[in-house]
Amino acid sequence: MPEIVCLAETKDILGEGPIWNEDDKSLYWLDNITPSLHRYTPATKQVDTWPMPEQVGSLVFRKNGGIVAGMKSGFAYFNLEKFTFDYIVNPEPDTDNCLNDGKPDRRGRYWCGTINRDLATPNGGLYRLDPNGSCHKMESGIIASNGLAFSPDDKTMYFCDSRQDTVWAYDLNIEAGTISNRRVFISTKGQPGRVDGATVDTNGNYWCALIHDWHIACFDPKGQLVRRIKMPVRHPTMCTFGGDNYDVMYVTSGTRFLDPAEAAAQPQAGGLFAIYDLGAKGYAEPRFAS
């Protein structure tokens, strides 16, 4: 049976973007709302936290050092040591939208979608930031971008609009960086939970956090539910693999949607969790190729 452990009781309002860093053997994640960046180092069990200047939805590590972050004001190069931000481009400058869930593909591009903070208006999109700094709109009509992941064979991209209760699968041309043939992969219409952040394992299964519904779910490449793991908190927000063998699943969570009674009953809500002995392994996230 899997073992679930709360590693850090950070009380994040909306924990997001967990990503394992091989260089320092640490797990990085964000509180999108506070906003802040956390780092958990398993060897020492130390948690470090840096306040951020604005909302940050996700981050990826760069091939040549440093970070690229998807922020309220757009994409930015982020130097954690110097704590400097060099903004690249804001793909939606005339909206109040924020960059949200994002991941790099295996050619070093950063795919990141936006979210409308009213959680109702479909004026967001999905963008591809290339290593040369150019930004390309890949999808439109989005309310809340989430669930981004790439299949192990680089032939399929998964992308979700949580507020439209749909995860789509696309054919991915990894060399050209293009997507086509959008079709429904998972629908959560009429279900208690919605798909939030996601990842894939080495067998091509799609693992996702079901926010509002206490669970991490696993779907096979055909979109069939094969497994559910109940969490100690109602609002898990994203999952990723990490650890030396990429066999530990790290899960972020949030307190944003809890009423006072629920918050009192879930004291670890907003914390970082690890699931051990899961029986599945993932991959290292690629680096942004610049």
C-alpha positions as CSV (number, residue, x, y, z in Angstrom):
1,M,0.0,0.0,0.0
2,P,1.3,3.5,-0.7
3,E,2.4,5.6,2.2
4,I,1.4,9.2,2.3
5,V,3.5,11.7,4.4
6,C,3.1,15.4,4.8
7,L,6.6,16.8,4.4
8,A,5.9,20.5,4.9
9,E,3.0,22.2,6.5
10,T,3.3,25.4,4.6
11,K,-0.4,26.3,4.6
12,D,-0.3,27.4,1.0
13,I,-3.4,29.1,-0.3
14,L,-2.9,27.4,-3.7
15,G,0.2,25.2,-3.9
16,E,1.2,24.7,-7.5
17,G,4.1,23.8,-9.9
18,P,6.0,21.1,-8.0
19,I,9.2,20.2,-9.9
20,W,12.2,18.1,-8.9
21,N,15.7,19.6,-9.4
22,E,18.4,17.0,-10.0
23,D,21.2,19.4,-9.3
24,D,20.4,20.0,-5.6
25,K,18.2,16.9,-5.1
26,S,15.3,19.1,-4.0
27,L,11.6,19.7,-4.7
28,Y,10.5,23.2,-5.7
29,W,6.9,24.4,-5.6
30,L,4.9,27.6,-5.4
31,D,2.1,29.2,-3.5
32,N,0.4,30.9,-6.4
33,I,-1.7,33.3,-4.2
34,T,0.6,34.4,-1.4
35,P,2.8,34.4,-3.6
36,S,6.0,32.5,-2.7
37,L,8.5,29.9,-3.8
38,H,9.4,26.9,-1.6
39,R,12.1,24.3,-1.7
40,Y,12.1,21.0,0.2
41,T,15.4,19.1,0.5
42,P,14.8,15.5,1.5
43,A,18.4,14.9,2.8
44,T,18.0,17.6,5.5
45,K,14.2,17.9,5.6
46,Q,14.7,21.6,5.3
47,V,12.1,23.9,3.8
48,D,13.3,27.2,2.4
49,T,10.8,29.9,1.3
50,W,11.2,33.1,-0.8
51,P,8.5,35.7,-1.2
52,M,7.8,36.4,-4.8
53,P,6.9,39.8,-6.2
54,E,3.7,38.6,-7.9
55,Q,1.7,35.5,-8.7
56,V,3.6,32.7,-10.3
57,G,1.8,29.7,-11.8
58,S,4.8,27.5,-12.8
59,L,8.5,27.4,-13.3
60,V,11.0,25.4,-15.3
61,F,14.8,25.1,-14.9
62,R,17.1,26.3,-17.7
63,K,19.7,24.2,-19.4
64,N,22.4,26.8,-18.7
65,G,21.3,27.6,-15.2
66,G,18.5,29.6,-13.7
67,I,14.8,29.5,-14.0
68,V,12.0,30.5,-16.4
69,A,8.8,31.4,-14.6
70,G,5.2,31.9,-15.8
71,M,4.1,34.9,-13.9
72,K,1.2,37.5,-13.6
73,S,3.2,39.8,-15.9
74,G,4.3,37.1,-18.3
75,F,7.3,34.9,-18.9
76,A,10.5,35.9,-17.0
77,Y,14.0,34.7,-16.5
78,F,14.5,34.3,-12.8
79,N,17.9,34.2,-11.0
80,L,17.2,32.8,-7.5
81,E,20.7,33.5,-6.2
82,K,20.5,37.2,-7.2
83,F,16.7,37.3,-6.9
84,T,16.4,39.2,-10.2
85,F,13.7,39.0,-12.9
86,D,14.2,39.7,-16.6
87,Y,10.8,39.8,-18.3
88,I,10.6,38.2,-21.7
89,V,7.0,38.7,-23.0
90,N,3.5,39.0,-21.7
91,P,1.3,37.0,-24.0
92,E,-2.0,38.6,-22.8
93,P,-1.1,42.2,-21.8
94,D,-4.6,43.6,-22.1
95,T,-6.3,41.1,-19.7
96,D,-6.1,40.4,-16.0
97,N,-5.2,36.8,-16.7
98,C,-2.2,35.1,-15.2
99,L,0.2,32.4,-16.6
100,N,-0.7,29.2,-14.7
101,D,0.2,25.6,-15.3
102,G,3.2,24.9,-17.5
103,K,5.8,22.3,-18.5
104,P,8.8,22.0,-20.9
105,D,8.7,19.6,-23.8
106,R,11.7,17.4,-24.7
107,R,13.0,19.9,-27.2
108,G,13.4,22.5,-24.5
109,R,10.3,24.7,-25.2
110,Y,8.1,26.0,-22.3
111,W,4.4,25.4,-22.8
112,C,2.2,27.4,-20.4
113,G,-1.4,28.3,-20.2
114,T,-3.3,31.3,-18.7
115,I,-6.1,31.5,-16.2
116,N,-8.8,34.1,-15.9
117,R,-9.0,35.0,-12.2
118,D,-12.8,35.2,-12.3
119,L,-12.8,31.4,-13.1
120,A,-15.6,32.0,-15.6
121,T,-14.5,33.9,-18.7
122,P,-12.9,31.9,-21.6
123,N,-10.4,34.5,-22.8
124,G,-7.2,32.6,-21.9
125,G,-5.0,30.5,-24.0
126,L,-2.0,28.1,-24.2
127,Y,1.4,29.5,-25.3
128,R,4.7,28.0,-26.3
129,L,7.8,29.9,-25.3
130,D,10.8,29.0,-27.5
131,P,14.4,29.1,-26.4
132,N,15.0,32.2,-28.6
133,G,12.4,34.1,-26.6
134,S,9.6,34.0,-29.2
135,C,6.1,33.2,-28.0
136,H,3.4,31.4,-29.9
137,K,-0.3,31.0,-29.2
138,M,-1.3,27.4,-29.4
139,E,-4.8,27.3,-28.0
140,S,-7.6,29.8,-27.2
141,G,-11.0,29.9,-25.4
142,I,-9.6,28.8,-22.1
143,I,-10.8,29.7,-18.6
144,A,-8.3,27.8,-16.3
145,S,-5.3,26.1,-17.9
146,N,-4.1,23.0,-16.1
147,G,-3.2,19.3,-16.6
148,L,-0.4,19.9,-19.0
149,A,1.8,16.8,-19.7
150,F,3.6,15.0,-22.6
151,S,3.5,11.3,-23.3
152,P,6.8,9.4,-23.0
153,D,6.9,8.8,-26.8
154,D,6.4,12.6,-27.5
155,K,3.4,11.8,-29.7
156,T,0.7,13.2,-27.4
157,M,0.2,16.3,-25.4
158,Y,-2.4,16.5,-22.7
159,F,-4.0,19.8,-21.7
160,C,-6.9,20.7,-19.4
161,D,-9.4,23.5,-18.8
162,S,-10.4,22.7,-15.2
163,R,-13.5,25.0,-15.5
164,Q,-14.7,23.4,-18.7
165,D,-14.3,20.0,-16.9
166,T,-12.2,18.6,-19.8
167,V,-8.8,17.2,-20.4
168,W,-7.9,17.1,-24.1
169,A,-5.4,15.0,-25.9
170,Y,-3.6,16.4,-29.0
171,D,-1.3,14.9,-31.6
172,L,2.1,16.4,-30.9
173,N,4.7,17.0,-33.6
174,I,7.7,17.3,-31.3
175,E,10.1,18.5,-34.0
176,A,7.9,21.3,-35.2
177,G,6.4,22.1,-31.8
178,T,2.8,21.9,-33.1
179,I,-0.4,20.2,-31.9
180,S,-3.4,19.0,-33.8
181,N,-6.4,16.6,-33.7
182,R,-7.8,17.8,-30.3
183,R,-10.1,15.2,-28.7
184,V,-11.6,14.6,-25.3
185,F,-9.4,12.5,-23.1
186,I,-11.1,12.8,-19.7
187,S,-14.4,14.6,-18.8
188,T,-15.2,15.4,-15.2
189,K,-18.6,16.9,-16.0
190,G,-21.0,16.0,-13.1
191,Q,-18.1,14.8,-10.9
192,P,-17.2,16.2,-7.5
193,G,-13.6,16.9,-8.5
194,R,-11.8,18.7,-11.4
195,V,-8.5,17.8,-12.9
196,D,-5.8,20.3,-11.8
197,G,-2.0,19.6,-12.2
198,A,-0.8,16.4,-13.9
199,T,2.2,14.3,-14.9
200,V,2.9,11.0,-16.7
201,D,4.7,7.8,-15.6
202,T,7.1,5.6,-17.6
203,N,4.1,3.4,-18.7
204,G,2.4,6.4,-20.3
205,N,-0.3,6.7,-17.6
206,Y,-1.6,10.1,-16.8
207,W,-1.7,11.0,-13.1
208,C,-3.6,14.1,-12.0
209,A,-4.8,15.9,-8.8
210,L,-8.5,15.9,-8.4
211,I,-9.1,19.3,-6.7
212,H,-12.2,19.3,-4.5
213,D,-12.3,15.5,-4.4
214,W,-9.5,14.3,-2.1
215,H,-7.8,12.1,-4.7
216,I,-4.9,11.6,-7.0
217,A,-6.2,9.7,-10.1
218,C,-4.4,7.6,-12.7
219,F,-5.7,7.1,-16.2
220,D,-4.3,4.8,-18.9
221,P,-3.3,6.2,-22.3
222,K,-6.9,5.6,-23.5
223,G,-8.3,7.7,-20.8
224,Q,-9.7,4.9,-18.6
225,L,-9.5,5.3,-14.9
226,V,-7.2,2.7,-13.4
227,R,-6.5,3.9,-9.9
228,R,-7.4,6.5,-7.2
229,I,-5.4,7.3,-4.1
230,K,-7.1,9.2,-1.4
231,M,-5.2,12.1,0.1
232,P,-5.5,13.6,3.7
233,V,-6.7,16.9,2.2
234,R,-9.7,17.7,0.0
235,H,-7.9,20.0,-2.4
236,P,-4.7,18.3,-3.9
237,T,-3.6,20.6,-6.6
238,M,-0.7,19.0,-8.6
239,C,1.5,15.9,-8.6
240,T,4.9,15.2,-10.0
241,F,7.6,12.5,-9.7
242,G,10.9,13.1,-8.0
243,G,13.6,11.5,-5.8
244,D,16.7,9.8,-6.9
245,N,14.8,7.1,-8.8
246,Y,11.8,9.3,-9.7
247,D,9.6,6.8,-7.8
248,V,8.3,9.3,-5.2
249,M,5.2,11.3,-6.1
250,Y,5.1,14.8,-4.6
251,V,1.7,16.4,-4.2
252,T,0.9,20.1,-3.5
253,S,-2.4,21.2,-2.0
254,G,-4.3,24.4,-1.1
255,T,-6.5,26.0,1.5
256,R,-8.3,28.4,-0.8
257,F,-11.6,26.5,-1.1
258,L,-11.9,25.5,2.6
259,D,-14.5,26.9,4.9
260,P,-13.4,27.4,8.6
261,A,-14.8,24.1,9.7
262,E,-13.0,22.2,6.9
263,A,-9.8,24.0,7.6
264,A,-9.9,23.1,11.3
265,A,-10.5,19.4,10.3
266,Q,-7.7,19.4,7.8
267,P,-4.7,20.9,9.6
268,Q,-2.2,19.7,6.8
269,A,-4.2,21.4,4.0
270,G,-1.9,23.6,1.9
271,G,1.1,21.4,2.7
272,L,3.5,19.4,0.5
273,F,2.9,15.6,0.5
274,A,4.9,12.6,-0.6
275,I,3.5,9.3,-1.8
276,Y,5.9,6.4,-1.3
277,D,5.7,2.8,-2.5
278,L,3.4,3.9,-5.3
279,G,4.6,1.2,-7.7
280,A,5.1,3.8,-10.5
281,K,8.0,5.9,-11.7
282,G,8.2,9.1,-13.7
283,Y,10.8,11.1,-15.6
284,A,13.0,14.1,-15.0
285,E,11.4,17.2,-16.5
286,P,13.3,18.5,-19.4
287,R,15.2,21.8,-19.1
288,F,14.4,25.0,-21.0
289,A,17.0,25.0,-23.8
290,S,18.7,28.3,-23.2
